[in-house]
């Protein structure tokens, strides 16, 4: 964790253990700021799976990338023991404060929690997500609810659809 994160956690005036779930004022987990080494250390010291430390490190799994870790992609990283996969994915969900996937969830239900949706958007790197703030994400969702796809993204969706037509 960076010095900035430690300062923020100290300012919370809460008893914070380094690798326990802790959230900022928007409900965003501090784990999103972990480095690759922080994640590798968490896997070793908290989960007690030192044999997987290099799996996470060699696959460049930072705190942001933990959002993408599922039972489907852990075996591709070299983690094949099913009980270990269940434990790791459970602990990741606990750290991030996200619910277990419900594969029987109806698409007619309301969308995912705002924070969970934000974490998914922030889990990838790029010009549009690196600088994305929680407040901007909330504005994006409000715009989407009112009008569908926000104006600045319509061009992207149109280009993608046209590219697919050319392939077909």
C-alpha positions as CSV (number, residue, x, y, z in Angstrom):
1,X,0.0,0.0,0.0
2,X,1.2,3.5,-0.7
3,X,2.0,6.0,2.0
4,X,-1.1,8.0,0.8
5,X,-3.3,5.0,1.6
6,X,-1.7,4.5,5.0
7,X,-2.4,8.2,5.8
8,X,-6.0,7.9,4.6
9,X,-6.5,4.8,6.8
10,X,-4.9,6.5,9.8
11,X,-7.2,9.5,9.3
12,X,-10.2,7.2,9.5
13,X,-9.3,6.7,13.2
14,X,-10.4,3.1,13.0
15,X,-8.4,0.1,14.1
16,X,-7.3,-1.0,10.6
17,X,-5.3,-4.2,10.0
18,X,-3.3,-3.9,6.8
19,X,-5.2,-6.5,4.8
20,X,-8.7,-6.1,6.1
21,X,-11.5,-4.7,4.1
22,X,-11.6,-0.9,4.6
23,X,-13.6,1.5,2.5
24,X,-13.3,5.3,1.7
25,X,-16.2,7.8,2.1
26,X,-17.7,6.6,-1.2
27,X,-17.7,2.9,-0.2
28,X,-14.7,2.2,-2.5
29,X,-12.4,-0.4,-1.0
30,X,-8.8,0.6,-0.3
31,X,-7.8,-2.7,-1.9
32,X,-8.2,-1.0,-5.3
33,X,-5.0,0.8,-4.5
34,X,-2.9,-2.3,-3.7
35,X,0.2,-3.0,-5.7
36,X,1.0,-6.3,-7.2
37,X,3.3,-7.0,-4.2
38,X,0.5,-6.1,-1.8
39,X,-1.7,-8.7,-3.4
40,X,1.0,-11.3,-3.4
41,X,1.7,-10.6,0.3
42,X,-2.1,-10.8,1.1
43,X,-2.3,-14.2,-0.6
44,X,0.7,-15.4,1.5
45,X,0.0,-13.9,4.9
46,X,-3.7,-13.6,5.1
47,X,-5.0,-16.5,2.9
48,X,-2.1,-18.7,3.9
49,X,-1.4,-19.8,0.3
50,X,2.3,-19.0,-0.2
51,X,2.4,-21.5,-3.1
52,X,0.2,-19.0,-5.1
53,X,2.2,-15.9,-4.4
54,X,4.1,-16.2,-7.8
55,X,0.9,-17.0,-9.6
56,X,-0.6,-13.6,-8.7
57,X,2.7,-11.8,-9.1
58,X,3.6,-13.3,-12.5
59,X,0.1,-12.4,-13.8
60,X,0.4,-8.8,-12.6
61,X,-2.6,-9.0,-10.3
62,X,-2.9,-5.7,-8.5
63,X,-5.8,-4.6,-6.3
64,X,-7.7,-3.3,-9.3
65,X,-7.3,-6.6,-11.1
66,X,-8.7,-8.5,-8.1
67,X,-12.2,-7.4,-9.2
68,X,-11.7,-9.6,-12.3
69,X,-10.5,-12.7,-10.4
70,X,-13.1,-15.5,-10.7
71,X,-13.3,-19.2,-10.3
72,X,-13.0,-19.3,-14.1
73,X,-9.7,-17.5,-14.5
74,X,-7.8,-18.7,-11.5
75,X,-7.0,-22.1,-13.1
76,X,-5.5,-20.3,-16.1
77,X,-3.1,-18.7,-13.6
78,X,-2.1,-22.1,-12.2
79,X,-4.5,-22.4,-9.3
80,X,-6.3,-25.7,-9.8
81,X,-7.3,-27.0,-6.4
82,X,-11.1,-26.4,-6.3
83,X,-11.3,-25.8,-2.5
84,X,-8.5,-23.2,-2.8
85,X,-10.3,-21.5,-5.7
86,X,-13.5,-21.3,-3.6
87,X,-11.6,-19.8,-0.7
88,X,-9.7,-17.3,-2.8
89,X,-12.8,-16.0,-4.7
90,X,-14.7,-15.8,-1.4
91,X,-12.0,-13.8,0.3
92,X,-11.7,-11.5,-2.8
93,X,-15.5,-10.8,-2.7
94,X,-15.2,-10.1,1.1
95,X,-12.3,-7.7,0.6
96,X,-14.2,-5.8,-2.2
97,X,-17.5,-5.9,-0.5
98,X,-19.3,-7.4,-3.5
99,X,-21.9,-10.1,-3.5
100,X,-21.5,-13.6,-4.7
101,X,-22.6,-14.0,-8.3
102,X,-26.1,-15.2,-8.7
103,X,-26.2,-17.1,-11.9
104,X,-30.0,-17.5,-11.8
105,X,-30.4,-13.7,-11.5
106,X,-33.1,-12.4,-13.8
107,X,-32.2,-9.7,-16.2
108,X,-35.4,-7.9,-15.2
109,X,-34.0,-7.2,-11.7
110,X,-32.5,-3.8,-11.0
111,X,-28.8,-3.4,-12.0
112,X,-25.9,-4.2,-9.7
113,X,-25.0,-2.0,-6.8
114,X,-23.4,1.3,-7.9
115,X,-20.1,0.6,-6.1
116,X,-19.9,-2.9,-7.6
117,X,-20.4,-1.5,-11.1
118,X,-17.8,1.2,-10.4
119,X,-15.3,-1.5,-9.3
120,X,-15.8,-3.4,-12.5
121,X,-15.2,-0.3,-14.6
122,X,-12.1,0.6,-12.6
123,X,-10.6,-2.9,-12.8
124,X,-9.3,-2.3,-16.3
125,X,-6.7,0.3,-17.2
126,X,-7.0,2.9,-19.9
127,X,-7.5,6.5,-20.6
128,X,-11.2,6.4,-19.8
129,X,-11.0,4.5,-16.5
130,X,-7.7,5.5,-14.9
131,X,-9.0,9.0,-14.1
132,X,-12.6,8.0,-13.5
133,X,-13.9,9.1,-10.1
134,X,-16.8,7.7,-8.2
135,X,-18.7,10.9,-8.6
136,X,-18.2,10.8,-12.4
137,X,-19.4,7.2,-12.5
138,X,-22.6,8.1,-10.5
139,X,-23.3,11.0,-13.0
140,X,-22.7,8.5,-15.9
141,X,-25.2,6.1,-14.4
142,X,-27.8,8.8,-13.9
143,X,-27.3,9.9,-17.5
144,X,-27.6,6.4,-18.7
145,X,-30.9,5.9,-16.8
146,X,-32.4,9.0,-18.3
147,X,-31.2,8.7,-21.9
148,X,-29.6,5.3,-22.5
149,X,-26.1,5.3,-23.8
150,X,-24.4,8.7,-23.0
151,X,-23.7,11.0,-26.0
152,X,-19.9,10.6,-25.7
153,X,-20.1,6.8,-26.0
154,X,-22.6,6.6,-28.9
155,X,-19.8,7.1,-31.4
156,X,-17.9,4.1,-29.9
157,X,-21.0,1.9,-30.0
158,X,-21.7,2.9,-33.6
159,X,-18.1,2.2,-34.7
160,X,-18.2,-1.2,-32.9
161,X,-21.5,-2.2,-34.5
162,X,-20.2,-1.1,-38.0
163,X,-16.9,-3.1,-37.5
164,X,-18.9,-6.2,-36.6
165,X,-21.0,-5.9,-39.8
166,X,-17.8,-5.7,-41.8
167,X,-16.6,-8.9,-40.3
168,X,-19.8,-10.8,-40.9
